[in-house]
Amino acid sequence: MLLTEKQLEEYPRLPGVYVMRDELGRVIYVGKAKDLRARLRSYLRQGDSRLLVRYLLKELAEVEVIVTASEKEALILENNLIKKHRPRYNVRLRDDKDYVHIRIDTSHPFPRLSIARRPQKDGAVYFGPYASAHAARNTVRLIQRHMGLRTCKDLELKLAKRGCINYQMGRCAGVCSGKITREEYALRVQEAIMFLQGRSTELLRQLKERMKRASDELRFEEAARLRDQIREIEKTLEAQRVDKPLGKDRDVVAIHRVGMEATIAVMVVRGGKLSDVLTFQIPPTPLEDQEVLASFLQQFYERGRIPPPEILVSVPLGEEVDALEEWLREIAQAKVRIRRPLRGEARSLVEMAQENAKMARREATFWWESAAQLARRLGMVKEPRVIDAFDISNLGGKEAVGAAVRFVEGIAEPSMYRTYKIKTVEGQDDYSMLYEVIRRHLLRKKEEGSLPDLIMVDGGKGQLSVAIAALEDLGLEGIEAIALAKERTRGGESVGDRLFLRGKKEPIPVEKAGDALRVLLHLRDEAHRVAISRHRRRRTARKLASPLDLIPGIGPVRKKQLLRHLGSLDAIKEASLEELSQVPGISISLAKRIRSFFDSEWTGEAR
């Protein structure tokens, strides 16, 4: 550890963030403090009794500090640095299910309503997560039916010339056919957002006022639509009602701890009714409960959720509360209070949330138990946190693609999946293809600073040798390689899966290697699925290739216009210059280019 009393005197007594690195320069922990000098002095003098400190001091080699103007700015910067560096000792929020979100693209003149798996920073508004995809889709259908928001994609909207089937069925306001103005549509978008935010009482009041105004102005069709919308919302709220009201809008957050593993449950209460219960598994961490919960709350509400006026927690958050409340107020545009109740109805709600967290903990299978067994089997010093798996898919060497999928702490990270078109190999040479994909992928991850701890290939000894060669040629040390193959008899009968390890002559049957290795089967199958899917898309695209794709200036929209107006490829080939120039979007110069292409260049098949 490099901190000395002399160095500490150089640190300011101001709020800010401190970044701790190990001997290799990797960020291992990011923290924030009201007083940077006082906080870092507690590490040096071991006045901090947290379990985390013992772990940090063993690896700490360098400390960097960043001064901020306030505690709130320190909180925001801390979270950004955690997302950037993914330090091993900070909490990283991971859902224990594939929760879904409802997305409204408010940057578009006529925002689209859709389902999204993962919120992105794309200017859209996200609502959720929803524990049940079925419930989320039902909500989308309700909004579509009674508020008329479109669900068609932007390209479909651009190409549409008349009302779609959703408009004809009364499930869309008719954006594509100009049946609604931008201002009227924006009003409906605002209604949908209020409904998704749980502001149903306020929404119903506004709708009733609009219904009365429409009726007074003899706009009876609009009044009837609003009446039906009001009834549907009231019916939905009634279906959510429970026997015992649970008070005002609030989120109840509780943590359950077993050793260094934690489970967090969130009970969502809106309008006095329990609307959802979400559970999250936190990877093993030496952080104290209050630090885990504070970090969780920041990441949870950063994902598009609107904080309610009150958040009940199972442990006091100490000095974290003020900055966190200030940050949440900015998101909610309203006052937000975090408190730990000690008695009464609120305390009962916290205890209920804790029971949900305990139940989720009993049902969960923790990756880290499996990772420890796997590390022992492979002789690895540390548990493999990040595993990349590779597979190749081709048909006789044609349209060959490779896939690399990533699991982090036993959970798929689709945003890190990559597919590669084979560039350097001709013909059927699976080994060379695999080498190319592994090498390109690891070079990319090395540049990004996100190398895996372990790589796995689909296959046996040959494929494992290729993976090891790629690692050695790139000079990557500390990354282990394994191969997983489905063994078969000479007659083609499956005899189970085998795990091939570096330096081991005989493979290990997975069923004999213990349940810890079974997660690798899922990883192998996922790599296979991604490779096959990409290969099929390439084959389909080749089959559907059109000579029109070879003409500069002809994209999907103009190609569709040509086929729509002239009827077929043969008709386009025979069309005169005048006929081509009459197609919407086809200028005289482009018509000449098309005519020239078919007259002199095209040989009868797509190149």
C-alpha positions in Angstrom: 0.0 0.0 0.0 1.4 3.4 -1.0 -0.5 5.7 1.3 1.6 7.5 3.9 0.9 10.2 6.4 2.8 12.7 4.2 0.8 11.7 1.1 -2.5 12.1 3.0 -1.7 15.7 3.8 -1.7 16.4 0.1 -5.3 15.3 -0.3 -8.0 18.0 0.1 -10.6 18.1 2.8 -13.3 18.3 0.2 -16.0 16.1 -1.2 -15.0 13.8 -4.1 -14.3 10.4 -5.4 -11.3 8.1 -4.8 -10.2 5.4 -7.2 -8.1 2.5 -5.9 -5.9 0.4 -8.3 -3.8 -2.8 -7.9 -0.2 -3.4 -9.1 -1.4 -4.0 -12.6 -3.2 -0.6 -12.7 -6.7 -2.2 -12.6 -9.4 -0.4 -10.7 -10.4 -2.5 -7.8 -12.7 0.0 -5.9 -14.3 3.3 -6.4 -15.6 5.2 -3.4 -16.9 8.7 -2.5 -16.5 10.8 0.6 -17.6 14.2 2.1 -13.9 14.6 3.2 -11.4 12.8 1.0 -8.5 13.2 3.4 -10.4 11.9 6.4 -11.8 8.9 4.5 -8.4 7.9 3.1 -6.8 8.4 6.6 -9.2 5.8 8.0 -7.7 3.2 5.5 -4.2 4.0 6.5 -4.7 4.0 10.3 -7.1 1.0 10.0 -9.7 3.0 11.8 -12.3 1.6 9.3 -13.5 -1.7 10.6 -15.3 -2.7 7.4 -14.6 -6.1 6.0 -13.9 -4.5 2.7 -10.8 -2.7 4.0 -9.0 -6.0 4.8 -9.5 -7.1 1.2 -8.5 -3.7 -0.3 -5.3 -3.3 1.7 -4.0 -6.7 0.3 -4.2 -5.5 -3.3 -3.9 -1.7 -3.1 -1.0 -0.1 -4.9 -2.2 3.3 -6.0 -5.0 5.9 -5.1 -6.3 8.6 -7.4 -8.7 11.3 -6.1 -11.1 13.5 -8.0 -12.6 16.6 -6.2 -16.2 17.5 -6.9 -18.3 20.5 -6.1 -20.8 18.6 -3.9 -21.7 15.2 -2.4 -24.3 14.8 -5.1 -21.7 15.3 -7.9 -19.5 12.8 -6.1 -22.3 10.3 -6.0 -22.9 10.7 -9.8 -19.2 10.5 -10.7 -18.8 7.4 -8.5 -21.6 5.6 -10.3 -20.2 6.6 -13.7 -16.7 5.3 -12.8 -18.1 2.0 -11.5 -19.9 1.4 -14.8 -16.8 2.3 -16.7 -14.3 0.2 -14.8 -16.5 -2.5 -13.2 -14.3 -2.8 -10.1 -14.4 -6.2 -8.4 -15.2 -4.8 -4.9 -18.1 -2.5 -5.9 -21.7 -3.6 -6.2 -22.9 -4.2 -9.7 -26.6 -4.6 -10.0 -27.7 -7.7 -12.0 -31.3 -8.9 -12.3 -31.9 -12.5 -11.3 -34.5 -12.7 -14.1 -34.8 -11.3 -17.6 -37.0 -8.4 -16.6 -38.4 -6.3 -19.4 -39.1 -2.6 -19.8 -41.7 -0.6 -21.7 -40.0 2.0 -24.0 -41.4 5.2 -25.5 -39.2 7.0 -28.0 -40.0 10.6 -27.1 -37.4 12.0 -29.5 -39.6 11.0 -32.5 -42.4 13.4 -33.6 -44.8 10.4 -33.2 -43.3 8.3 -30.4 -43.4 4.5 -30.7 -44.5 2.2 -27.9 -42.4 -1.0 -27.6 -41.0 -3.7 -25.3 -37.2 -3.5 -24.5 -35.0 -5.9 -22.6 -32.3 -3.5 -21.6 -32.6 0.3 -21.2 -30.2 2.3 -23.4 -29.1 5.9 -23.3 -30.9 6.7 -26.6 -33.2 9.5 -25.6 -36.1 7.3 -25.0 -38.1 6.9 -21.8 -38.1 3.5 -20.1 -40.6 2.1 -17.6 -40.0 -1.0 -15.5 -38.5 -3.4 -14.9 -41.5 -5.7 -15.1 -41.0 -9.1 -13.5 -43.5 -10.6 -15.9 -43.1 -10.1 -19.7 -46.8 -11.1 -20.0 -47.8 -8.3 -17.7 -45.7 -5.8 -19.6 -47.2 -6.8 -23.0 -50.7 -6.6 -21.5 -49.9 -3.1 -20.4 -48.7 -2.2 -23.9 -51.9 -3.6 -25.4 -54.0 -1.6 -23.0 -52.1 1.6 -23.9 -52.3 0.8 -27.6 -56.0 0.1 -27.5 -57.1 3.1 -25.4 -54.4 5.7 -26.1 -53.7 4.8 -29.7 -49.9 4.9 -29.6 -48.3 3.3 -32.6 -46.2 0.1 -32.3 -45.0 0.0 -36.0 -41.3 0.6 -36.7 -40.1 3.9 -38.1 -39.4 2.4 -41.6 -42.9 0.9 -41.7 -44.4 4.2 -40.8 -42.4 6.0 -43.5 -43.4 3.5 -46.2 -47.1 3.3 -45.2 -49.6 5.0 -47.5 -52.8 4.1 -45.9 -54.2 3.0 -42.5 -52.7 -0.2 -41.2 -54.5 -3.1 -39.7 -54.0 -1.7 -36.2 -55.8 1.5 -37.2 -58.6 -0.4 -38.8 -59.0 -2.4 -35.6 -59.1 0.8 -33.5 -55.7 0.1 -31.9 -53.8 3.0 -33.3 -54.6 6.7 -33.8 -53.7 6.4 -37.5 -50.4 8.2 -37.6 -49.5 6.6 -40.9 -52.6 7.9 -42.7 -52.5 11.4 -41.1 -55.6 10.9 -38.9 -54.1 12.6 -35.9 -52.1 15.8 -35.5 -48.7 15.9 -33.7 -50.2 17.9 -30.9 -53.1 15.5 -30.3 -50.7 12.6 -30.4 -48.3 14.2 -27.9 -51.3 14.5 -25.5 -51.9 10.8 -25.7 -48.2 10.1 -25.2 -48.3 12.2 -22.0 -51.4 10.2 -20.8 -49.5 6.9 -21.4 -46.4 8.2 -19.5 -48.6 9.3 -16.5 -50.3 5.8 -16.5 -46.9 4.0 -16.6 -45.6 6.3 -13.8 -48.4 5.1 -11.6 -50.1 8.6 -11.6 -53.5 7.0 -12.3 -55.5 9.3 -10.0 -54.1 12.4 -11.6 -54.6 10.9 -15.1 -58.3 9.9 -14.4 -59.0 13.5 -13.2 -57.5 14.9 -16.4 -59.4 12.5 -18.6 -62.7 13.2 -16.9 -62.2 16.9 -17.4 -61.4 16.4 -21.1 -64.4 14.1 -21.5 -66.7 16.8 -20.1 -65.1 19.4 -22.3 -65.5 17.3 -25.4 -69.1 16.6 -24.5 -69.9 20.3 -24.0 -68.3 21.1 -27.4 -70.5 18.3 -29.0 -67.5 16.2 -29.9 -69.3 13.1 -28.9 -67.0 10.6 -30.6 -64.0 12.0 -28.7 -66.0 12.0 -25.5 -67.0 8.3 -26.0 -63.4 7.3 -26.6 -62.3 9.1 -23.4 -65.2 7.4 -21.5 -64.0 4.0 -22.6 -60.4 4.9 -21.7 -61.5 6.0 -18.2 -63.5 2.7 -17.6 -60.5 0.6 -18.8 -58.1 2.3 -16.4 -60.5 2.1 -13.5 -61.0 -1.6 -14.3 -57.2 -2.2 -14.3 -56.8 -0.4 -11.0 -59.6 -2.4 -9.5 -57.9 -5.7 -10.6 -54.8 -4.6 -8.7 -56.6 -3.9 -5.5 -55.7 -5.9 -2.4 -57.8 -6.3 0.7 -55.6 -4.2 3.0 -54.5 -0.8 1.7 -50.7 -0.4 1.9 -50.6 3.4 2.3 -49.3 6.0 -0.2 -46.9 5.5 -3.2 -43.7 4.0 -1.9 -41.0 1.4 -2.7 -40.0 -1.0 0.1 -36.4 -2.2 -0.2 -34.9 -4.9 2.0 -31.6 -6.8 2.0 -31.0 -10.4 3.1 -27.4 -11.4 3.7 -25.7 -14.8 3.9 -22.0 -14.3 4.3 -20.8 -12.1 1.5 -23.8 -12.9 -0.8 -26.8 -10.6 -0.7 -30.3 -10.7 -2.1 -32.4 -7.5 -2.4 -36.2 -7.4 -2.7 -38.2 -4.4 -3.9 -41.9 -4.2 -3.2 -43.6 -1.6 -5.4 -46.7 0.0 -3.8 -48.7 2.4 -5.9 -52.0 3.9 -4.9 -52.0 1.8 -1.7 -51.8 -1.4 -3.7 -48.9 -3.9 -4.1 -48.2 -3.8 -7.9 -45.0 -5.8 -8.2 -42.2 -7.5 -6.3 -38.7 -7.6 -7.8 -35.7 -9.6 -6.5 -32.1 -9.1 -7.3 -29.0 -11.2 -6.6 -25.8 -9.3 -5.6 -22.5 -11.0 -6.3 -20.3 -11.7 -3.2 -19.0 -8.5 -1.8 -17.3 -7.5 1.4 -19.2 -4.2 1.5 -21.5 -3.5 4.5 -25.2 -3.8 4.1 -25.8 0.0 4.1 -23.2 0.4 1.3 -24.7 -2.4 -0.8 -28.2 -0.9 -0.4 -27.1 2.7 -1.2 -25.3 1.5 -4.4 -28.3 -0.6 -5.3 -30.7 2.3 -5.0 -28.6 4.5 -7.2 -28.3 1.9 -10.0 -32.0 0.8 -9.6 -33.4 4.3 -10.2 -30.9 5.2 -12.8 -32.5 2.6 -15.1 -35.6 4.7 -15.9 -37.7 4.2 -12.8 -39.4 7.3 -11.4 -38.7 7.3 -7.6 -41.9 7.5 -5.4 -42.2 10.1 -2.7 -41.1 7.6 -0.1 -38.6 4.8 -0.1 -38.5 2.4 2.9 -35.3 0.6 3.6 -34.3 -2.2 6.0 -31.0 -0.7 7.1 -30.0 2.9 7.9 -27.9 4.5 5.1 -26.0 6.9 7.3 -24.2 9.8 5.5 -25.3 8.4 2.1 -28.9 9.6 2.6 -28.6 13.3 2.0 -26.8 13.1 -1.4 -28.9 10.2 -2.5 -32.2 12.0 -1.7 -31.0 15.1 -3.5 -30.1 13.0 -6.6 -33.5 11.2 -6.5 -35.4 14.5 -6.2 -33.8 15.6 -9.5 -35.0 12.4 -11.2 -38.5 12.6 -9.8 -38.9 16.4 -10.0 -40.5 16.1 -6.6 -39.5 15.5 -2.9 -38.2 12.0 -2.2 -37.6 10.7 1.3 -35.6 7.6 2.3 -36.3 6.3 5.8 -35.9 3.1 7.9 -39.1 2.6 9.9 -38.8 1.1 13.3 -42.5 0.4 14.1 -46.0 0.4 12.7 -47.4 -0.5 9.3 -44.2 0.7 7.5 -42.1 -1.6 9.6 -44.4 -4.5 8.7 -43.9 -3.7 5.0 -40.1 -3.8 5.4 -40.4 -7.2 7.1 -42.5 -8.5 4.3 -39.9 -7.4 1.8 -37.2 -9.1 3.8 -39.2 -12.4 3.7 -39.3 -12.0 -0.1 -35.6 -11.5 -0.2 -35.0 -14.7 2.0 -37.3 -16.7 -0.3 -35.4 -15.6 -3.4 -32.1 -16.4 -1.7 -33.3 -20.0 -1.0 -34.4 -20.5 -4.6 -31.3 -19.0 -6.2 -28.3 -20.9 -7.4 -25.3 -18.7 -7.0 -22.7 -18.6 -9.7 -19.9 -18.1 -7.3 -20.3 -21.5 -5.7 -20.0 -23.0 -9.2 -17.1 -20.7 -10.1 -15.1 -21.8 -7.0 -15.5 -25.4 -8.0 -14.6 -24.7 -11.6 -11.5 -22.7 -10.5 -10.3 -25.7 -8.3 -10.9 -28.1 -11.2 -8.9 -25.9 -13.6 -6.2 -25.0 -11.1 -7.0 -21.2 -11.4 -5.9 -18.9 -8.7 -9.2 -16.8 -8.9 -12.7 -17.8 -9.8 -13.4 -17.1 -13.5 -15.8 -14.1 -13.4 -16.0 -13.5 -17.2 -16.2 -16.4 -19.6 -16.3 -16.1 -23.4 -17.4 -19.1 -25.5 -16.8 -19.5 -29.3 -18.4 -21.5 -32.1 -18.2 -21.7 -35.8 -21.1 -22.2 -38.3 -20.8 -22.8 -42.0 -22.1 -25.0 -44.8 -19.3 -26.5 -46.8 -17.1 -23.6 -45.9 -19.7 -21.1 -47.4 -21.2 -18.1 -45.5 -18.9 -19.0 -42.6 -19.3 -17.0 -39.4 -18.0 -17.3 -35.9 -19.7 -16.3 -32.7 -18.4 -15.1 -29.3 -20.8 -15.0 -26.4 -20.0 -13.7 -22.9 -21.3 -14.8 -19.5 -20.5 -12.5 -16.6 -20.9 -14.2 -13.2 -23.0 -17.0 -14.8 -25.4 -14.6 -16.5 -25.5 -13.9 -20.2 -24.4 -10.5 -21.4 -26.1 -10.2 -24.8 -24.7 -6.6 -25.3 -21.2 -8.2 -25.3 -22.1 -10.9 -27.9 -20.1 -10.6 -31.2 -20.3 -12.3 -34.5 -17.5 -12.4 -37.1 -17.5 -13.0 -40.8 -14.6 -15.3 -41.7 -12.1 -13.3 -43.8 -8.9 -15.2 -44.1 -10.0 -18.9 -44.7 -11.1 -20.4 -47.9 -13.0 -23.7 -48.0 -13.8 -26.1 -45.2 -11.2 -25.5 -42.5 -12.9 -25.2 -39.1 -9.7 -25.1 -37.1 -8.4 -22.1 -39.1 -11.8 -20.4 -38.9 -11.9 -20.9 -35.1 -8.3 -19.5 -34.7 -9.2 -16.4 -36.8 -12.3 -15.7 -34.7 -10.6 -16.2 -31.3 -7.7 -14.1 -32.3 -9.8 -11.2 -33.7 -12.1 -11.3 -30.7 -9.3 -11.3 -28.1 -7.5 -8.5 -29.9 -10.6 -6.5 -29.8 -11.2 -7.1 -26.1 -7.6 -6.3 -25.3 -8.0 -2.9 -26.9 -11.3 -2.4 -25.0 -9.6 -3.5 -21.7 -12.2 -6.2 -21.1 -10.4 -9.5 -21.6 -12.2 -12.7 -20.2 -10.8 -14.8 -17.4 -11.6 -18.0 -19.3 -12.4 -19.0 -22.9 -14.3 -22.0 -24.0 -14.6 -23.6 -27.4 -17.2 -26.1 -28.8 -15.2 -29.2 -29.6 -12.5 -31.5 -28.4 -8.7 -31.7 -28.2 -8.2 -30.1 -31.6 -10.3 -27.1 -30.9 -8.7 -26.7 -27.4 -5.3 -26.7 -29.1 -6.4 -23.9 -31.4 -7.7 -21.8 -28.5 -4.4 -22.3 -26.6 -2.4 -21.4 -29.7 -4.4 -18.2 -30.1 -3.7 -17.2 -26.5 0.0 -18.0 -26.8 0.4 -16.2 -30.1 -1.2 -13.0 -28.6 1.0 -13.3 -25.5 -2.1 -13.4 -23.2 -1.2 -14.9 -19.8 -3.6 -15.6 -17.0 -6.5 -16.6 -19.4 -7.4 -20.3 -19.2 -8.9 -22.3 -22.1 -11.2 -25.3 -22.1 -13.2 -27.2 -24.7 -16.6 -28.8 -24.3 -17.7 -31.5 -26.7 -20.6 -33.9 -27.2 -19.0 -37.3 -27.4 -20.5 -39.9 -29.8 -19.9 -43.5 -30.6 -18.9 -44.7 -34.0 -22.5 -45.3 -34.7 -23.3 -41.7 -34.0 -25.0 -42.3 -30.6 -24.4 -39.6 -28.0 -22.6 -40.7 -24.9 -22.7 -37.4 -23.1 -20.6 -34.3 -22.8 -16.9 -34.2 -22.1 -14.8 -31.4 -20.8 -11.2 -31.1 -22.2 -8.7 -29.3 -20.0 -5.2 -28.0 -20.8 -2.5 -30.5 -19.9 -5.1 -33.3 -19.2 -4.9 -36.4 -21.5 -8.4 -37.6 -20.8 -11.6 -35.6 -20.9 -13.9 -35.3 -17.8 -17.5 -36.4 -18.2 -19.6 -33.4 -17.2 -22.0 -35.4 -15.1 -19.0 -36.7 -13.1 -17.4 -33.3 -12.8 -20.2 -32.0 -10.6 -23.1 -29.6 -11.0 -20.7 -26.7 -10.9 -19.7 -27.3 -14.5 -23.2 -27.6 -15.9 -23.5 -23.9 -16.4 -20.9 -24.4 -19.2 -23.4 -26.5 -21.1 -25.7 -23.5 -21.2 -22.8 -21.3 -22.3 -21.8 -23.7 -25.1 -25.4 -24.0 -26.3 -25.8 -20.2 -26.4 -22.6 -19.8 -28.5 -24.0 -22.5 -30.9 -27.4 -20.8 -31.1 -25.8 -17.4 -31.9 -23.5 -18.8 -34.6 -26.3 -20.8 -36.2 -28.6 -17.8 -36.2 -26.0 -15.5 -37.8 -25.2 -18.1 -40.4 -28.8 -18.6 -41.3 -29.3 -14.8 -41.7 -26.3 -14.6 -44.1 -27.7 -17.5 -46.2 -31.1 -15.9 -46.3 -29.7 -12.5 -47.2 -27.8 -14.1 -50.1 -30.8 -15.9 -51.4 -32.9 -12.7 -51.3 -30.1 -10.6 -52.9 -31.4 -8.6 -55.9 -29.4 -7.1 -58.7 -31.0 -3.8 -57.7 -28.8 -4.0 -54.6 -25.7 -3.6 -56.9 -26.8 -0.3 -58.3 -25.4 2.7 -56.4 -28.2 4.9 -55.0 -30.7 2.1 -54.8 -31.5 1.3 -51.1 -34.4 -0.7 -49.5 -36.9 2.2 -49.9 -36.2 2.9 -53.6 -36.1 -0.8 -54.4 -39.5 -1.3 -52.8 -40.9 1.7 -54.8 -39.5 0.3 -58.0 -41.1 -3.2 -57.4 -44.3 -1.6 -56.2 -44.8 0.6 -59.3 -43.4 -1.7 -62.0 -44.5 -5.0 -60.6 -41.4 -7.2 -60.9 -37.7 -7.4 -61.6 -38.3 -8.3 -65.2 -40.5 -5.3 -65.7 -37.8 -3.0 -64.2 -35.2 -4.6 -66.5 -37.4 -3.9 -69.5 -38.7 -0.4 -68.4 -37.8 2.6 -70.5 -36.0 5.6 -69.1 -39.3 7.6 -69.0 -41.1 4.8 -67.1 -38.2 4.5 -64.5 -38.1 8.3 -63.9 -41.9 8.3 -63.1 -41.3 6.1 -60.1 -41.4 8.2 -56.9 -37.9 8.8 -55.6 -36.2 8.0 -58.9 -34.6 11.0 -60.5 -33.6 11.2 -64.2 -29.9 10.6 -63.4 -30.8 7.6 -61.2 -33.1 6.2 -63.9 -30.2 6.5 -66.4 -27.9 4.6 -64.0 -30.5 1.8 -63.7 -31.0 1.6 -67.4 -27.2 1.6 -68.0 -26.7 -1.2 -65.4 -29.2 -3.5 -67.1 -28.1 -2.7 -70.6 -24.4 -3.3 -70.1 -23.3 -4.6 -66.6 -25.8 -7.1 -65.3 -25.1 -10.7 -66.4 -28.2 -12.3 -64.9 -27.2 -13.2 -61.4 -26.4 -11.2 -58.2 -22.8 -10.8 -57.5 
